[in-house]
């Protein structure tokens, strides 16, 4: 992808993707899903210590934005990464060093 040739619509899509993962709790959830492939809200709560309503809010929003996939198995719902883009974004972000303005 050449950043110089992106249309305004494509730029907006990139910004929305970045916004969708730009929260410490979401980064942790994505990291967990990269390691465990598929987890329920309850399993995410157990591994993070976050309250169920908080986890539900984050996973539902990330699912709506195409970051997470949802698979139902009877009454159980399991989330997984929809694709590897979010994980690639986070890997790149961790390589960026803060700019020291001193």
For each residue, the residues with C-beta under 8 A, 3 or more apart:
1: 6
2: 5 6
3: 6
4:
5: 2
6: 1 2 3 10 11 14
7: 10 11
8: 11 12
9: 12 13
10: 6 7 13 14
11: 6 7 8 14 15
12: 8 9 15 16
13: 9 10 16 17
14: 6 10 11 17 18
15: 11 12 18 19
16: 12 13 19 20 65
17: 13 14 20 21 65 67 85 86 89
18: 14 15 21 22 89
19: 15 16 22
20: 16 17 26 61 62 65 67 86
21: 17 18 26 27 30 62 67 86 89 90
22: 18 19 26
23: 26 27 58
24: 27 28
25: 28 29 48 50 54 58
26: 20 21 22 23 29 30 58 62
27: 21 23 24 30 31 90
28: 24 25 31 32 48
29: 25 26 32 33 44 48 55 58 59 62
30: 21 26 27 33 34 62 67 81 86 87 90
31: 27 28 34 35 90
32: 28 29 35 36 39 44 47 48
33: 29 30 36 37 38 39 68 79 80 81
34: 30 31 81 87
35: 31 32
36: 32 33 39 43 47
37: 33 80
38: 33 71 78 79 80
39: 32 33 36 43 44 47 78 79 80
40: 43 44 76 77 78 79
41: 44 45 52 55 56 59 77 79
42: 45 46 52
43: 36 39 40 46 47
44: 29 32 39 40 41 47 48 50 55 59 79
45: 41 42 48 49 50 51 52 55
46: 42 43
47: 32 36 39 43 44
48: 25 28 29 32 44 45 55
49: 45
50: 25 44 45 54 55
51: 45 54 55
52: 41 42 45 55 56
53: 56 57
54: 25 50 51 57 58
55: 29 41 44 45 48 50 51 52 58 59
56: 41 52 53 59 60
57: 53 54 60 61
58: 23 25 26 29 54 55 61 62
59: 29 41 44 55 56 62 63 68 79
60: 56 57 63 64
61: 20 57 58 64 65
62: 20 21 26 29 30 58 59 65 67 68
63: 59 60 66 67 68 69 70 79
64: 60 61
65: 16 17 20 61 62
66: 63 82
67: 17 20 21 30 62 63 81 82 86
68: 33 59 62 63 79 80 81 82
69: 63 79 80 81 82
70: 63 77 78 79
71: 38 77 78 79 80
72: 76 77 78
73: 76 77 78
74:
75:
76: 40 72 73
77: 40 41 70 71 72 73
78: 38 39 40 70 71 72 73
79: 33 38 39 40 41 44 59 63 68 69 70 71
80: 33 37 38 39 68 69 71
81: 30 33 34 67 68 69 84 86 87
82: 66 67 68 69 86
83: 86
84: 81 87 88
85: 17 88 89
86: 17 20 21 30 67 81 82 83 89 90
87: 30 34 81 84 90 91
88: 84 85 91 92
89: 17 18 21 85 86 92 93
90: 21 27 30 31 86 87 93 94
91: 87 88 94 95
92: 88 89 95 96
93: 89 90 96
94: 90 91
95: 91 92
96: 92 93
97:
98:
99:
100:
101:
102:
